[in-house]
Amino acid sequence: MRIREFRTDDWERIWPFWRRIVAAGETYAWDPATDEPEARALWTTGAGKRVHVVEDAAGGIVATAYVKPNYAGPADGVANAGFMVDPDHGGHGYGRALAEHVLATAKADGYRAMVFNAVVETNPAVGLWTSLGFTILGTVPDAYDHPRHGRVGLHIMHRAL
Ligand SMILES: CC(C)(COP(=O)(O)OP(=O)(O)OC[C@H]1O[C@@H](n2cnc3c(N)ncnc32)[C@H](O)[C@@H]1OP(=O)(O)O)[C@@H](O)C(=O)NCCC(=O)NCCS
């Protein structure tokens, strides 16, 4: 696997699994019907954003992450990040490898901490984040309408870098 910076022409290979993950409505607090231009803007644009992709051995893009300041001005040293692994390639270690890379590059870029604002409490990713040193600062109860679990909470998770 190779982790590298996003290039504009990568988007067409990200969009199919981005759409699938958001349409499932289980992990992101975005409209499941988000269209392609809005998705591209959400994932790849914005002040200070850095986007990474994972290529598998065949050169296909199997995962992506963004990192950006979670707040502005005097609080811009706290990062936020989002992660997506193509569901067809899940469970093969891409998510953990990408997260380790993102944490290292965010620290090298000068961030002091990383915060996830809305981790759906039923998401198996909670275990991944905890194993990487994140803690749950709190949970917004009853916040997320999950298609299988009903209303569940959203964790705010934090890790110093
Ligand atoms: C969360 C996600 C990034 C994990 O990526 P992945 O490549 O499948 O994860 P990995 O193979 O690196 O596994 C990482 C760990 O999480 C666990 N894990 C991952 N997906 C899991 C699942 N669906 N059920 C149970 N455990 C899971 C694995 O057991 C693994 O533990 P280990 O490293 O101790 O063996 C990926 O499932 C994804 O993109 N999900 C949809 C979007 C999402 O939820 N993003 C995060 C929002 S907070």
The ligand as an ORCA input file, in Angstrom:
! r2SCAN-3c Opt
* xyz 0 1
  C     -13.789      2.939     10.153
  C     -12.973      2.537      8.943
  C     -12.150      3.772      8.505
  C     -12.022      1.417      9.331
  O     -11.242      1.089      8.213
  P     -10.773     -0.430      7.938
  O      -9.716     -0.394      6.889
  O     -11.956     -1.281      7.672
  O     -10.162     -0.805      9.347
  P      -8.909     -1.715      9.652
  O      -8.934     -2.914      8.774
  O      -7.668     -0.880      9.636
  O      -9.250     -2.163     11.121
  C      -8.982     -1.321     12.208
  C      -9.542     -1.913     13.465
  O     -10.921     -1.624     13.543
  C     -11.664     -2.820     13.678
  N     -12.787     -2.743     12.752
  C     -12.827     -2.079     11.587
  N     -14.038     -2.189     11.031
  C     -14.766     -2.953     11.850
  C     -16.078     -3.430     11.822
  N     -16.916     -3.137     10.809
  N     -16.514     -4.186     12.843
  C     -15.677     -4.470     13.861
  N     -14.409     -4.045     13.947
  C     -13.971     -3.289     12.944
  C     -10.774     -3.958     13.301
  O     -11.009     -5.058     14.117
  C      -9.372     -3.415     13.493
  O      -8.840     -3.749     14.732
  P      -7.313     -4.279     14.794
  O      -6.475     -3.318     14.009
  O      -7.027     -4.289     16.254
  O      -7.353     -5.637     14.168
  C     -13.868      2.046      7.783
  O     -14.638      0.967      8.255
  C     -14.784      3.089      7.198
  O     -14.405      3.843      6.302
  N     -16.053      3.130      7.687
  C     -17.077      4.002      7.110
  C     -16.770      5.456      7.391
  C     -16.468      5.712      8.849
  O     -17.118      5.181      9.736
  N     -15.473      6.578      9.096
  C     -15.095      6.969     10.446
  C     -16.064      7.945     10.979
  S     -15.730      8.312     12.701
*
